[in-house]
Amino acid sequence: MRGRLPTTVPKWLRLLRGAAIGASALLIAGLVLTGLLTRSAWSDIRNHSAPQITSATGLYFAINDMDAQLANQLMFGTNPELADDRRTAARIYDERRAQAGIYLRDLSVAAQGDPVAGASVAKAIADYGKYEEGAAHALLLSKQAAHPAGRTDAETLAAYRSATEVMRTRLLPQADQLVTANNVAFNTTYDNTTDDLSSARIAVLAAGMLLLAVLVILYVFLAFRFRRIVNPALAAAVLVTLGVSITASMQISGQQEYLRVARHDAYDSVVALTRARATAYDANADESRYLLDQPRAAEHQQHFFEKTQQLMHLPGATIDSYDARAATAMNAYRAKQADLRFTGFFGDEFRNITFPGERKAAEATVAAYQVYQKDDRRIRALASSGDLTGAIAFCVSYKPGDSNWAFGELDKALQKVIAINTGAYEDAAATGAGGALSEPLGLSGAAALVAVLTVIGLRRRLVEFRPTG
């Protein structure tokens, strides 16, 4: 019977075997490269993009609170009843200064090799040094003048204005620019990786379909030439190829989903909320500036209201109508969640609520914010009535019901929502990174098994064509 078979059959078998092995190698290469791409993307996100944003927003927060605590120390003067508050403000100022130094160091290290980022960080470091120098000078002048609470002398006030001008016009914009730049870099990494994974899925599926086509042709060729319908090894190779192709497609789609959850569901909220926290501290500093620098009280009040609108923007609201407008907006939202009448950082968060417990925590944050805003009106009413000492005492007090206590409750509520989203980001990133390379390598092993099964499935057929004597 062998003599009657075409002499080209062994060549065809070897050719198809080689094609199957080559297609298997192509599939393996696609899987490994996809795994390396995904692992690299997660490494960049977890070790560079996200930490850079955290450092930039941390810097913005720390320097804002530094200026608030500087204003508080100057505002308290020598009044003995405010001595404890003065020591607390000095302690927090030192803590924030240390934190700002750490954030600047981290940003500087991360900016190495990037001339644009390096120049921005270098400028921020230089301006931070100027601010510290001006702040120290203002504190020294205040100590020497020994002025009473709310009656800062002109020389100390001028020194403070000079320092805070550096903060407002140079350091804070630079910190905000660093936040924006690093957030854009994170988005770029996300977009590029998502696009690359879409291309990788097409390539892997194409390699899988090519391998499947070769195996099917080989199976049909054997069935017609040798009249053997069942070839267990080749049948197994076909099934494994189908499984690898489908699983690889699902794995790549899963990585894209982990990336989406980490970036958009979680980190979009983290960015909005950490910026909200920094802005809230800046607004709190504006209250202290308002009481410290009475000649410019109207200017500081306007700055406070601008930050109020950045946090929870209510179109057309004024500082006098804001509380009522906020209450109306929240009542509308509770009645119908789709009826969201505010934007700003809080609006960004409410439009991106995704995780268990997040909505309740976000609503609690706004509720605490409304209490803090009402306390602000009391501060301004006391100051306007001439009771500046009473306004200062209420503003800086951490006793339940007083302004700094209300701000602390707002800060705790904000941190809770941030923690929910940060935890979700870390879970998605850890899961995605954990399987980024290990799963493609496992699938590559299965693809290699296809090549082995192909060789096994053809061995007996090729043996039939060996010379017998």
Summary of the structure (lengths in Angstrom):
residues: 469
radius of gyration: 32.9
end to end distance: 16.7
largest distance: 118.7
contacts: 1574
relative contact order: 0.13
helix: 86%
strand: 0%
